[in-house]
Amino acid sequence: MSGHKAKREARQLNRDGSIYIPGTQQPITERHHRVDELLKGYDPDLELMFIPPESRGPLDVKPWAVICRPRNGSAPYYVCYADDADERLLARVIMADNSRQNVLKEMEAMNLAKEAIKRAEEQAAMQEAHAMAAAVLRSPKDHYKIGGVDFGEFK
């Protein structure tokens, strides 16, 4: 271990407690800083970035972006844009990460779940129909009315 401790840089804060970033008009709050740290913890190549209004195009309305700066020297690229840097942004990044999640497996699981529900509903409907038919056949009545349909003698 080296003989000197790493010195932490003091952050310059605005009056409202947000972090001062020169050249930005949007205050970077501790929450934004926390989101950036969580992104870096999830993947060290990811970075949260505020896009100042003068740097946005006429159709660019979302001020926050997640950028991937690959360590292998590839060109950085935008991962996604967001209205605010919060838990929804983190969830979006995690759900969209195909390297850690297999989208095909998720789709297969969703399809299997839908098929299982459909089969269970069909089986329940079939059991109900069998129970109703058995009740009609065992009934000593001449007419048996179910759901407005009269199951009587056929003439």
N, CA and C atoms as an extended XYZ file, in Angstrom:
465
Properties=species:S:1:pos:R:3:atomname:S:1:resname:S:1:resid:I:1 pbc="F F F"
N         0.846       -1.186        0.000 N   MET     1
C         0.000        0.000        0.000 CA  MET     1
C         0.884        1.239        0.000 C   MET     1
N         0.505        2.216       -0.777 N   SER     2
C         1.331        3.418       -0.869 CA  SER     2
C         1.220        4.231        0.407 C   SER     2
N         2.204        5.089        0.598 N   GLY     3
C         2.277        5.863        1.820 CA  GLY     3
C         1.332        7.050        1.867 C   GLY     3
N         0.672        7.369        0.765 N   HIS     4
C        -0.234        8.524        0.801 CA  HIS     4
C        -1.640        8.081        0.399 C   HIS     4
N        -2.595        8.746        0.959 N   LYS     5
C        -4.008        8.421        0.681 CA  LYS     5
C        -4.472        9.207       -0.531 C   LYS     5
N        -5.419        8.595       -1.279 N   ALA     6
C        -5.999        9.295       -2.431 CA  ALA     6
C        -6.837       10.464       -1.915 C   ALA     6
N        -6.600       11.609       -2.475 N   LYS     7
C        -7.309       12.818       -2.049 CA  LYS     7
C        -8.582       12.962       -2.881 C   LYS     7
N        -9.719       13.081       -2.230 N   ARG     8
C       -10.989       13.272       -2.924 CA  ARG     8
C       -11.147       14.730       -3.280 C   ARG     8
N       -11.582       14.946       -4.514 N   GLU     9
C       -11.818       16.316       -4.946 CA  GLU     9
C       -13.130       16.817       -4.364 C   GLU     9
N       -13.138       18.059       -3.896 N   ALA    10
C       -14.357       18.657       -3.378 CA  ALA    10
C       -15.187       19.137       -4.569 C   ALA    10
N       -16.452       18.849       -4.528 N   ARG    11
C       -17.355       19.289       -5.590 CA  ARG    11
C       -17.818       20.703       -5.301 C   ARG    11
N       -17.870       21.504       -6.335 N   GLN    12
C       -18.387       22.857       -6.205 CA  GLN    12
C       -19.903       22.770       -6.347 C   GLN    12
N       -20.642       23.317       -5.390 N   LEU    13
C       -22.092       23.223       -5.380 CA  LEU    13
C       -22.743       24.566       -5.676 C   LEU    13
N       -23.931       24.491       -6.278 N   ASN    14
C       -24.761       25.682       -6.464 CA  ASN    14
C       -25.464       25.982       -5.154 C   ASN    14
N       -26.170       27.105       -5.080 N   ARG    15
C       -26.877       27.482       -3.856 CA  ARG    15
C       -27.948       26.473       -3.455 C   ARG    15
N       -28.573       25.828       -4.459 N   ASP    16
C       -29.632       24.873       -4.140 CA  ASP    16
C       -29.092       23.480       -3.794 C   ASP    16
N       -27.776       23.328       -3.731 N   GLY    17
C       -27.189       22.045       -3.361 CA  GLY    17
C       -26.838       21.164       -4.540 C   GLY    17
N       -27.159       21.613       -5.743 N   SER    18
C       -26.824       20.821       -6.922 CA  SER    18
C       -25.355       21.021       -7.278 C   SER    18
N       -24.808       20.081       -8.018 N   ILE    19
C       -23.402       20.148       -8.399 CA  ILE    19
C       -23.226       21.159       -9.528 C   ILE    19
N       -22.241       22.012       -9.392 N   TYR    20
C       -21.978       23.012      -10.424 CA  TYR    20
C       -21.148       22.382      -11.537 C   TYR    20
N       -21.679       22.432      -12.758 N   ILE    21
C       -20.968       21.962      -13.939 CA  ILE    21
C       -20.830       23.163      -14.863 C   ILE    21
N       -19.612       23.632      -15.123 N   PRO    22
C       -19.440       24.803      -15.982 CA  PRO    22
C       -20.042       24.565      -17.370 C   PRO    22
N       -20.735       25.558      -17.889 N   GLY    23
C       -21.294       25.479      -19.234 CA  GLY    23
C       -22.659       24.824      -19.310 C   GLY    23
N       -23.216       24.380      -18.203 N   THR    24
C       -24.551       23.773      -18.251 CA  THR    24
C       -25.552       24.703      -17.598 C   THR    24
N       -26.745       24.666      -18.099 N   GLN    25
C       -27.818       25.463      -17.510 CA  GLN    25
C       -28.695       24.604      -16.611 C   GLN    25
N       -28.571       23.291      -16.743 N   GLN    26
C       -29.359       22.354      -15.944 CA  GLN    26
C       -28.528       21.950      -14.720 C   GLN    26
N       -29.067       22.089      -13.528 N   PRO    27
C       -28.299       21.667      -12.365 CA  PRO    27
C       -28.153       20.138      -12.325 C   PRO    27
N       -26.967       19.668      -12.009 N   ILE    28
C       -26.710       18.247      -11.857 CA  ILE    28
C       -26.825       17.969      -10.361 C   ILE    28
N       -27.842       17.242       -9.964 N   THR    29
C       -28.080       17.014       -8.540 CA  THR    29
C       -27.322       15.777       -8.060 C   THR    29
N       -27.348       15.571       -6.766 N   GLU    30
C       -26.727       14.372       -6.181 CA  GLU    30
C       -27.397       13.115       -6.742 C   GLU    30
N       -28.705       13.194       -6.988 N   ARG    31
C       -29.418       12.042       -7.549 CA  ARG    31
C       -28.861       11.709       -8.925 C   ARG    31
N       -28.598       12.723       -9.747 N   HIS    32
C       -28.014       12.486      -11.066 CA  HIS    32
C       -26.624       11.869      -10.932 C   HIS    32
N       -25.860       12.377       -9.978 N   HIS    33
C       -24.525       11.834       -9.735 CA  HIS    33
C       -24.625       10.366       -9.302 C   HIS    33
N       -25.603       10.062       -8.450 N   ARG    34
C       -25.825        8.688       -7.989 CA  ARG    34
C       -26.199        7.775       -9.146 C   ARG    34
N       -27.054        8.262      -10.043 N   VAL    35
C       -27.446        7.474      -11.218 CA  VAL    35
C       -26.220        7.194      -12.081 C   VAL    35
N       -25.364        8.213      -12.248 N   ASP    36
C       -24.138        8.021      -13.025 CA  ASP    36
C       -23.247        6.964      -12.373 C   ASP    36
N       -23.110        7.023      -11.051 N   GLU    37
C       -22.296        6.029      -10.348 CA  GLU    37
C       -22.886        4.631      -10.498 C   GLU    37
N       -24.210        4.515      -10.415 N   LEU    38
C       -24.855        3.205      -10.582 CA  LEU    38
C       -24.667        2.669      -11.996 C   LEU    38
N       -24.752        3.566      -12.981 N   LEU    39
C       -24.494        3.139      -14.366 CA  LEU    39
C       -23.074        2.611      -14.510 C   LEU    39
N       -22.109        3.324      -13.950 N   LYS    40
C       -20.706        2.896      -14.020 CA  LYS    40
C       -20.494        1.595      -13.249 C   LYS    40
N       -21.235        1.412      -12.163 N   GLY    41
C       -21.154        0.162      -11.408 CA  GLY    41
C       -21.726       -1.006      -12.194 C   GLY    41
N       -22.774       -0.746      -12.942 N   TYR    42
C       -23.388       -1.778      -13.769 CA  TYR    42
C       -22.478       -2.127      -14.942 C   TYR    42
N       -21.942       -1.097      -15.597 N   ASP    43
C       -21.027       -1.285      -16.718 CA  ASP    43
C       -20.089       -0.089      -16.741 C   ASP    43
N       -18.795       -0.301      -16.509 N   PRO    44
C       -17.848        0.829      -16.443 CA  PRO    44
C       -17.776        1.650      -17.730 C   PRO    44
N       -18.264        1.120      -18.841 N   ASP    45
C       -18.230        1.857      -20.106 CA  ASP    45
C       -19.367        2.878      -20.226 C   ASP    45
N       -20.368        2.792      -19.349 N   LEU    46
C       -21.539        3.675      -19.452 CA  LEU    46
C       -21.321        4.970      -18.675 C   LEU    46
N       -21.944        6.019      -19.199 N   GLU    47
C       -21.799        7.343      -18.579 CA  GLU    47
C       -23.085        8.129      -18.803 C   GLU    47
N       -23.520        8.843      -17.769 N   LEU    48
C       -24.680        9.720      -17.875 CA  LEU    48
C       -24.208       11.075      -18.380 C   LEU    48
N       -24.973       11.658      -19.290 N   MET    49
C       -24.574       12.944      -19.856 CA  MET    49
C       -25.796       13.849      -19.983 C   MET    49
N       -25.609       15.113      -19.613 N   PHE    50
C       -26.634       16.131      -19.824 CA  PHE    50
C       -26.334       16.822      -21.152 C   PHE    50
N       -27.362       16.983      -21.969 N   ILE    51
C       -27.200       17.651      -23.266 CA  ILE    51
C       -27.808       19.043      -23.140 C   ILE    51
N       -26.980       20.077      -23.158 N   PRO    52
C       -27.499       21.439      -23.022 CA  PRO    52
C       -28.428       21.793      -24.185 C   PRO    52
N       -29.400       22.665      -23.962 N   PRO    53
C       -30.359       23.022      -25.015 CA  PRO    53
C       -29.703       23.503      -26.306 C   PRO    53
N       -28.606       24.256      -26.197 N   GLU    54
C       -27.967       24.769      -27.411 CA  GLU    54
C       -27.282       23.662      -28.223 C   GLU    54
N       -27.060       22.510      -27.617 N   SER    55
C       -26.423       21.393      -28.325 CA  SER    55
C       -27.439       20.423      -28.916 C   SER    55
N       -28.714       20.635      -28.615 N   ARG    56
C       -29.763       19.739      -29.115 CA  ARG    56
C       -30.317       20.255      -30.425 C   ARG    56
N       -30.811       19.320      -31.235 N   GLY    57
C       -31.480       19.686      -32.473 CA  GLY    57
C       -32.929       20.051      -32.186 C   GLY    57
N       -33.686       20.492      -33.204 N   PRO    58
C       -35.085       20.896      -32.982 CA  PRO    58
C       -35.980       19.736      -32.532 C   PRO    58
N       -35.627       18.512      -32.880 N   LEU    59
C       -36.446       17.356      -32.481 CA  LEU    59
C       -35.909       16.671      -31.228 C   LEU    59
N       -34.755       17.077      -30.765 N   ASP    60
C       -34.172       16.499      -29.556 CA  ASP    60
C       -34.771       17.185      -28.342 C   ASP    60
N       -35.692       16.515      -27.680 N   VAL    61
C       -36.349       17.127      -26.532 CA  VAL    61
C       -35.894       16.512      -25.214 C   VAL    61
N       -35.197       15.392      -25.264 N   LYS    62
C       -34.768       14.730      -24.033 CA  LYS    62
C       -33.356       15.189      -23.669 C   LYS    62
N       -33.220       15.763      -22.487 N   PRO    63
C       -31.936       16.365      -22.129 CA  PRO    63
C       -30.883       15.396      -21.585 C   PRO    63
N       -31.266       14.170      -21.256 N   TRP    64
C       -30.329       13.221      -20.675 CA  TRP    64
C       -30.028       12.106      -21.658 C   TRP    64
N       -28.779       11.652      -21.635 N   ALA    65
C       -28.368       10.550      -22.507 CA  ALA    65
C       -27.435        9.631      -21.734 C   ALA    65
N       -27.479        8.349      -22.098 N   VAL    66
C       -26.510        7.390      -21.592 CA  VAL    66
C       -25.584        7.093      -22.765 C   VAL    66
N       -24.298        7.258      -22.519 N   ILE    67
C       -23.294        7.050      -23.563 CA  ILE    67
C       -22.428        5.862      -23.175 C   ILE    67
N       -22.091        5.071      -24.156 N   CYS    68
C       -21.150        3.975      -23.952 CA  CYS    68
C       -19.817        4.394      -24.564 C   CYS    68
N       -18.793        4.386      -23.743 N   ARG    69
C       -17.437        4.694      -24.195 CA  ARG    69
C       -16.614        3.414      -24.024 C   ARG    69
N       -16.622        2.546      -25.060 N   PRO    70
C       -15.937        1.249      -24.939 CA  PRO    70
C       -14.455        1.403      -24.632 C   PRO    70
N       -13.976        0.550      -23.744 N   ARG    71
C       -12.566        0.594      -23.339 CA  ARG    71
C       -11.644        0.068      -24.432 C   ARG    71
N       -12.211       -0.632      -25.423 N   ASN    72
C       -11.373       -1.199      -26.474 CA  ASN    72
C       -10.981       -0.162      -27.526 C   ASN    72
N       -11.362        1.079      -27.335 N   GLY    73
C       -10.971        2.147      -28.251 CA  GLY    73
C       -11.980        2.419      -29.350 C   GLY    73
N       -13.071        1.679      -29.387 N   SER    74
C       -14.123        1.944      -30.381 CA  SER    74
C       -14.732        3.310      -30.122 C   SER    74
N       -15.396        3.820      -31.132 N   ALA    75
C       -16.034        5.133      -31.009 CA  ALA    75
C       -17.184        5.068      -30.004 C   ALA    75
N       -17.328        6.100      -29.176 N   PRO    76
C       -18.456        6.132      -28.244 CA  PRO    76
C       -19.777        6.243      -29.002 C   PRO    76
N       -20.847        5.725      -28.376 N   TYR    77
C       -22.168        5.793      -28.994 CA  TYR    77
C       -23.237        5.994      -27.923 C   TYR    77
N       -24.369        6.549      -28.373 N   TYR    78
C       -25.489        6.786      -27.464 CA  TYR    78
C       -26.245        5.484      -27.257 C   TYR    78
N       -26.561        5.181      -26.001 N   VAL    79
C       -27.336        3.987      -25.662 CA  VAL    79
C       -28.817        4.338      -25.656 C   VAL    79
N       -29.162        5.453      -25.004 N   CYS    80
C       -30.559        5.894      -24.966 CA  CYS    80
C       -30.623        7.341      -24.495 C   CYS    80
N       -31.798        7.926      -24.680 N   TYR    81
C       -32.085        9.295      -24.234 CA  TYR    81
C       -33.218        9.213      -23.216 C   TYR    81
N       -33.283       10.198      -22.324 N   ALA    82
C       -34.331       10.183      -21.305 CA  ALA    82
C       -34.714       11.596      -20.902 C   ALA    82
N       -35.937       11.715      -20.367 N   ASP    83
C       -36.422       12.996      -19.865 CA  ASP    83
C       -35.746       13.367      -18.547 C   ASP    83
N       -35.453       12.344      -17.728 N   ASP    84
C       -34.802       12.604      -16.453 CA  ASP    84
C       -33.897       11.436      -16.114 C   ASP    84
N       -32.917       11.675      -15.309 N   ALA    85
C       -31.987       10.641      -14.878 CA  ALA    85
C       -32.468       10.100      -13.545 C   ALA    85
N       -33.209        9.011      -13.579 N   ASP    86
C       -33.737        8.413      -12.364 CA  ASP    86
C       -33.782        6.897      -12.521 C   ASP    86
N       -34.541        6.225      -11.639 N   GLU    87
C       -34.595        4.761      -11.652 CA  GLU    87
C       -35.169        4.205      -12.950 C   GLU    87
N       -36.043        4.944      -13.615 N   ARG    88
C       -36.598        4.475      -14.889 CA  ARG    88
C       -35.507        4.366      -15.951 C   ARG    88
N       -34.564        5.304      -15.935 N   LEU    89
C       -33.448        5.263      -16.874 CA  LEU    89
C       -32.577        4.037      -16.608 C   LEU    89
N       -32.286        3.779      -15.327 N   LEU    90
C       -31.488        2.595      -14.986 CA  LEU    90
C       -32.206        1.318      -15.417 C   LEU    90
N       -33.503        1.243      -15.159 N   ALA    91
C       -34.274        0.051      -15.539 CA  ALA    91
C       -34.250       -0.135      -17.051 C   ALA    91
N       -34.376        0.944      -17.798 N   ARG    92
C       -34.340        0.861      -19.263 CA  ARG    92
C       -33.013        0.329      -19.767 C   ARG    92
N       -31.928        0.788      -19.179 N   VAL    93
C       -30.600        0.327      -19.590 CA  VAL    93
C       -30.440       -1.158      -19.276 C   VAL    93
N       -30.863       -1.564      -18.091 N   ILE    94
C       -30.721       -2.964      -17.697 CA  ILE    94
C       -31.579       -3.870      -18.571 C   ILE    94
N       -32.827       -3.462      -18.840 N   MET    95
C       -33.715       -4.293      -19.669 CA  MET    95
C       -33.228       -4.385      -21.105 C   MET    95
N       -32.538       -3.368      -21.579 N   ALA    96
C       -32.086       -3.357      -22.972 CA  ALA    96
C       -30.726       -4.022      -23.158 C   ALA    96
N       -30.110       -4.476      -22.085 N   ASP    97
C       -28.766       -5.041      -22.159 CA  ASP    97
C       -28.827       -6.481      -22.652 C   ASP    97
N       -28.597       -6.669      -23.937 N   ASN    98
C       -28.654       -8.007      -24.523 CA  ASN    98
C       -27.443       -8.860      -24.171 C   ASN    98
N       -26.353       -8.244      -23.718 N   SER    99
C       -25.175       -9.038      -23.372 CA  SER    99
C       -25.364       -9.782      -22.057 C   SER    99
N       -26.254       -9.296      -21.217 N   ARG   100
C       -26.474       -9.942      -19.917 CA  ARG   100
C       -27.823      -10.653      -19.847 C   ARG   100
N       -28.680      -10.370      -20.789 N   GLN   101
C       -29.984      -11.001      -20.822 CA  GLN   101
C       -30.204      -11.554      -22.210 C   GLN   101
N       -30.876      -12.673      -22.280 N   ASN   102
C       -31.175      -13.260      -23.562 CA  ASN   102
C       -32.621      -12.900      -23.905 C   ASN   102
N       -32.775      -12.008      -24.839 N   VAL   103
C       -34.104      -11.532      -25.210 CA  VAL   103
C       -34.941      -12.681      -25.766 C   VAL   103
N       -34.294      -13.565      -26.529 N   LEU   104
C       -35.010      -14.700      -27.110 CA  LEU   104
C       -35.582      -15.595      -26.014 C   LEU   104
N       -34.806      -15.836      -24.958 N   LYS   105
C       -35.308      -16.655      -23.849 CA  LYS   105
C       -36.479      -15.972      -23.153 C   LYS   105
N       -36.389      -14.647      -23.003 N   GLU   106
C       -37.492      -13.907      -22.383 CA  GLU   106
C       -38.755      -14.030      -23.225 C   GLU   106
N       -38.599      -13.915      -24.561 N   MET   107
C       -39.759      -14.036      -25.448 CA  MET   107
C       -40.320      -15.448      -25.396 C   MET   107
N       -39.456      -16.460      -25.376 N   GLU   108
C       -39.917      -17.844      -25.284 CA  GLU   108
C       -40.660      -18.072      -23.974 C   GLU   108
N       -40.122      -17.545      -22.887 N   ALA   109
C       -40.785      -17.683      -21.589 CA  ALA   109
C       -42.146      -16.997      -21.598 C   ALA   109
N       -42.212      -15.810      -22.216 N   MET   110
C       -43.487      -15.089      -22.303 CA  MET   110
C       -44.497      -15.889      -23.127 C   MET   110
N       -44.049      -16.440      -24.253 N   ASN   111
C       -44.942      -17.240      -25.094 CA  ASN   111
C       -45.414      -18.499      -24.372 C   ASN   111
N       -44.515      -19.169      -23.652 N   LEU   112
C       -44.899      -20.354      -22.884 CA  LEU   112
C       -45.910      -19.998      -21.802 C   LEU   112
N       -45.701      -18.864      -21.153 N   ALA   113
C       -46.629      -18.426      -20.116 CA  ALA   113
C       -48.005      -18.131      -20.707 C   ALA   113
N       -48.031      -17.452      -21.871 N   LYS   114
C       -49.309      -17.149      -22.527 CA  LYS   114
C       -50.028      -18.435      -22.933 C   LYS   114
N       -49.266      -19.404      -23.485 N   GLU   115
C       -49.861      -20.687      -23.885 CA  GLU   115
C       -50.400      -21.440      -22.678 C   GLU   115
N       -49.672      -21.421      -21.564 N   ALA   116
C       -50.118      -22.112      -20.350 CA  ALA   116
C       -51.412      -21.500      -19.827 C   ALA   116
N       -51.508      -20.184      -19.839 N   ILE   117
C       -52.734      -19.519      -19.383 CA  ILE   117
C       -53.888      -19.860      -20.308 C   ILE   117
N       -53.638      -19.844      -21.612 N   LYS   118
C       -54.683      -20.154      -22.584 CA  LYS   118
C       -55.169      -21.592      -22.395 C   LYS   118
N       -54.237      -22.535      -22.206 N   ARG   119
C       -54.623      -23.935      -21.990 CA  ARG   119
C       -55.433      -24.092      -20.710 C   ARG   119
N       -55.032      -23.401      -19.650 N   ALA   120
C       -55.757      -23.485      -18.383 CA  ALA   120
C       -57.171      -22.932      -18.535 C   ALA   120
N       -57.320      -21.822      -19.273 N   GLU   121
C       -58.648      -21.254      -19.495 CA  GLU   121
C       -59.510      -22.202      -20.319 C   GLU   121
N       -58.919      -22.799      -21.372 N   GLU   122
C       -59.666      -23.746      -22.203 CA  GLU   122
C       -60.072      -24.977      -21.403 C   GLU   122
N       -59.161      -25.463      -20.548 N   GLN   123
C       -59.466      -26.633      -19.732 CA  GLN   123
C       -60.593      -26.318      -18.745 C   GLN   123
N       -60.569      -25.145      -18.137 N   ALA   124
C       -61.628      -24.749      -17.204 CA  ALA   124
C       -62.962      -24.640      -17.929 C   ALA   124
N       -62.950      -24.064      -19.131 N   ALA   125
C       -64.190      -23.948      -19.909 CA  ALA   125
C       -64.719      -25.332      -20.292 C   ALA   125
N       -63.818      -26.248      -20.658 N   MET   126
C       -64.219      -27.601      -21.021 CA  MET   126
C       -64.802      -28.337      -19.814 C   MET   126
N       -64.193      -28.197      -18.654 N   GLN   127
C       -64.715      -28.835      -17.444 CA  GLN   127
C       -66.094      -28.293      -17.097 C   GLN   127
N       -66.272      -26.997      -17.262 N   GLU   128
C       -67.578      -26.393      -16.994 CA  GLU   128
C       -68.624      -26.921      -17.968 C   GLU   128
N       -68.257      -27.028      -19.240 N   ALA   129
C       -69.186      -27.556      -20.241 CA  ALA   129
C       -69.538      -29.015      -19.951 C   ALA   129
N       -68.562      -29.833      -19.548 N   HIS   130
C       -68.820      -31.239      -19.202 CA  HIS   130
C       -69.731      -31.337      -17.989 C   HIS   130
N       -69.486      -30.505      -16.985 N   ALA   131
C       -70.322      -30.516      -15.784 CA  ALA   131
C       -71.754      -30.112      -16.119 C   ALA   131
N       -71.899      -29.116      -16.992 N   MET   132
C       -73.236      -28.674      -17.387 CA  MET   132
C       -73.944      -29.775      -18.180 C   MET   132
N       -73.252      -30.425      -19.100 N   ALA   133
C       -73.860      -31.503      -19.892 CA  ALA   133
C       -74.262      -32.667      -19.003 C   ALA   133
N       -73.418      -33.014      -18.043 N   ALA   134
C       -73.749      -34.107      -17.124 CA  ALA   134
C       -74.967      -33.759      -16.287 C   ALA   134
N       -75.063      -32.499      -15.839 N   ALA   135
C       -76.212      -32.071      -15.043 CA  ALA   135
C       -77.489      -32.126      -15.868 C   ALA   135
N       -77.424      -31.749      -17.146 N   VAL   136
C       -78.601      -31.780      -18.016 CA  VAL   136
C       -79.042      -33.229      -18.248 C   VAL   136
N       -78.095      -34.110      -18.507 N   LEU   137
C       -78.413      -35.513      -18.786 CA  LEU   137
C       -78.959      -36.233      -17.557 C   LEU   137
N       -78.512      -35.891      -16.367 N   ARG   138
C       -78.994      -36.529      -15.133 CA  ARG   138
C       -80.302      -35.936      -14.638 C   ARG   138
N       -80.695      -34.820      -15.142 N   SER   139
C       -81.869      -34.115      -14.647 CA  SER   139
C       -83.146      -34.834      -15.077 C   SER   139
N       -84.096      -34.973      -14.148 N   PRO   140
C       -85.384      -35.595      -14.498 CA  PRO   140
C       -86.331      -34.604      -15.197 C   PRO   140
N       -85.917      -33.374      -15.321 N   LYS   141
C       -86.775      -32.359      -15.913 CA  LYS   141
C       -86.906      -32.568      -17.416 C   LYS   141
N       -88.018      -32.097      -17.946 N   ASP   142
C       -88.221      -32.130      -19.397 CA  ASP   142
C       -87.480      -30.970      -20.065 C   ASP   142
N       -87.405      -29.859      -19.358 N   HIS   143
C       -86.734      -28.668      -19.881 CA  HIS   143
C       -85.662      -28.232      -18.890 C   HIS   143
N       -84.564      -27.864      -19.441 N   TYR   144
C       -83.453      -27.400      -18.625 CA  TYR   144
C       -82.924      -26.142      -19.296 C   TYR   144
N       -82.996      -25.018      -18.600 N   LYS   145
C       -82.621      -23.738      -19.192 CA  LYS   145
C       -81.288      -23.264      -18.604 C   LYS   145
N       -80.301      -23.022      -19.501 N   ILE   146
C       -78.989      -22.541      -19.075 CA  ILE   146
C       -78.619      -21.358      -19.957 C   ILE   146
N       -78.377      -20.226      -19.332 N   GLY   147
C       -77.958      -19.047      -20.086 CA  GLY   147
C       -78.960      -18.640      -21.163 C   GLY   147
N       -80.237      -18.816      -20.905 N   GLY   148
C       -81.257      -18.409      -21.863 CA  GLY   148
C       -81.546      -19.462      -22.933 C   GLY   148
N       -80.805      -20.578      -22.917 N   VAL   149
C       -81.033      -21.649      -23.898 CA  VAL   149
C       -81.815      -22.765      -23.229 C   VAL   149
N       -82.914      -23.180      -23.849 N   ASP   150
C       -83.759      -24.241      -23.310 CA  ASP   150
C       -83.342      -25.576      -23.915 C   ASP   150
N       -82.818      -26.452      -23.037 N   PHE   151
C       -82.429      -27.794      -23.469 CA  PHE   151
C       -83.583      -28.729      -23.137 C   PHE   151
N       -84.608      -28.707      -23.938 N   GLY   152
C       -85.798      -29.549      -23.703 CA  GLY   152
C       -85.861      -30.691      -24.697 C   GLY   152
N       -87.006      -31.270      -24.736 N   GLU   153
C       -87.209      -32.359      -25.688 CA  GLU   153
C       -87.191      -31.826      -27.104 C   GLU   153
N       -86.569      -32.571      -27.966 N   PHE   154
C       -86.551      -32.180      -29.377 CA  PHE   154
C       -87.745      -32.792      -30.068 C   PHE   154
N       -88.499      -32.012      -30.807 N   LYS   155
C       -89.705      -32.508      -31.465 CA  LYS   155
C       -89.488      -32.637      -32.929 C   LYS   155
